[in-house]
């Protein structure tokens, strides 16, 4: 178990660190593209210099983010080789497409965007800026297709001859890439990146206003950042609604943990904080039915009947069927008698959907750390609402020409920069810790997915990566601060 725990800690650290850079990349890509579009449309050099400043910060963030993403993908082979073997054909496909198509697309047009200001026409440069952001967004889609499949494994079948989960046809691949969990996760992640980019621009601009530097640049940048951030906030709420529906359908234990719901029922209440509940609200959010049935942790352990009348077995029954599947697999692969093989195959096919449960020791293993998931969800929602309010107030202050005088709002905008990162990380804690103990929901628990490594080896690489990542982060923050301190090379806007 030490190997399992340390492998999870190392992967969590790498993933969390990588996600410091991805949302800012997605958000700044949209902000700088909008600004450069204003330059091309208006022909005002003010907007060109403004876009160039934010592109510089984008480039710093983009460069460090690439290195962490590469390490993250390598860990699937080094720390989770059993997982990679089991789903390599399926899981590798979207990651390969991401690398070949999306990454090369964004890298190519990034070079034109960053170095080609005086070498290509303004319209071609604008296209490159948009295509850099589109490439980053497409890259995120393919990665989230892979992650979404881990949350809701569709389009694949278990092949007992290879002991792998495989896609059998082009139709199956289409099912994988249109997985509703992947689509809603993509929309939620990308639009949360818009919020991150928007509040980053607003916060940096607020600092300039507090220092009474680059005032016109700061106000105009703050306007664009607030609009992008608010659009992102609205889209995050919509995609969050679909994510809740999908959690209720495909990962009810995650939803129960996020709500701290021990015993469910019809017309389930939503808990704001312990002791404060909104009647029926959880049923409405999870099922879009005021009196819809939402199972709690104990209901899932005991077994229940869902809203469509389907009987969901207890976890103990799933474990029993999973062990039948594992025993039948061993017989199927070890026998040379065709009749025995056929009988074992029939038993395997009848129980294969619960094969992952056969690796569990006790029913309670399917319950994730409820306290962690419960509070992470509330941090995510609460901070998201606070950030949206600050962005809305910034727009109001701009409209009333109060940005320079409302010092409290400027400080609140700056404080929201670290808060938006806490908000995003909390969302990933809900998504990933909430589905424990599964690497692949219902198919492969983490204790079976790991590589044959010693705990000492994983600990050593963990602390090496931690030191390297901390150094990279310190370097990036220092470079960012120096670039922000130097400021943009803009003149006051003429019109």
Secondary structure, DSSP 8 states (H G I E B T S, - for coil): -HHHHHHHHHHHHHHHHHHHHHHHHHHHHHHHHHHHHHHHHH--HHHHHHHHHHHHHHHHHHHHHHHHHHHHHHHHHHT-HHHHHHHHHHHHHHHHHIIIIIIHHHHHHHHHHHH-TTTS-HHHHHHHHHHHHHHHHHHHHHHHHHHHHHHS--S-EEETTTTEEE--SHHHHHHHHT-HHHHHHHHHHHHHHHHHHHHHHHHHHHHHHHTT-SHHHHHHHHHHHHHHHHHHHHHHHHHHHHHHHHHHHH-HHHHHHHHT-SS-EET--EEEETTEEETTHHHHHHHS-TT-EE--HHHHHH-EE-TTS-EE--HHHHHHHHHHHHHHHHHHHH---HHHHHHHHHHHHHHGGGGGGGG-SSGGGG---HHHHHHHHHHHHHHHHHHHHHHHHHHHHHHTT-TTT-HHHHHHHHHHHHHHHHHHHHHHHHHHHTTTTEEETTTEEHHHHS-S--HHHHHHHHHHHHHHHHHHHHHHHHHHHHHHHH---------
